[in-house]
């Protein structure tokens, strides 16, 4: 039968009287401090956090709706909640577009004629294989991103208008409140060099077609378009001058 040896260990931090005497004489190192576990702290409860502006800013639209009753007693926070909801809804409205959407002839009435009343719609008539159409589409792609509150759609020309002449491509049609407001036939409508800035300036020549949803007023958007166009023209002239100088 095997021998079993038991090792008895005293409670951590315990000390005998003899050890205490030896420590006083310097024969033993100082007694280590007794282990103390850190105080217990319950996990933070999100619902118990103070409800202030930062708390509201961290919530989604659905969460703000759910906490409507929690803020009824605080008029300031309830008003701030309503303001945040309005900002979220406006931002969602602005981000509804942002690209040139492909439509078919059967989509035209729904996507263009029945578009929201406050939305301008730019319709791009095109056909594949036409370099001029590709150049204008690249400009429209950039404008659609920059002005997401304006709706851009593209449709094959003969699906929109039967027997539409290829010589008129590319063509832009502008609609607002279901009515046609302008049309631009051919790439020459947008100047010698078709650039996003030049197309934007032409589109907004008589109406505030483009809208970024953030500038606050039509005048601010138009002023920004004019400034970008002027900066583009100046840059092109400087590039032309540099090119001419290097060729001499």
Secondary structure by P-SEA (a helix, b strand, c coil): cbbbbbbbbcccccccaaaaaaaaacccccccccccccccccccccccccccaaaaaaccaaaaaaacccccccaaaaaaaaaaaaaaaaaaaaacccccccccccccccccccccccbbbbbbbbbcccaaaaaaaaaaaaaaaacccbbbbbccccccccccccccccbbbbbccccccccccccccccccccaaaaaaaaacccccccccccccaaaaaaaaaaaaaaaaaaaaaaaaaaaaaac
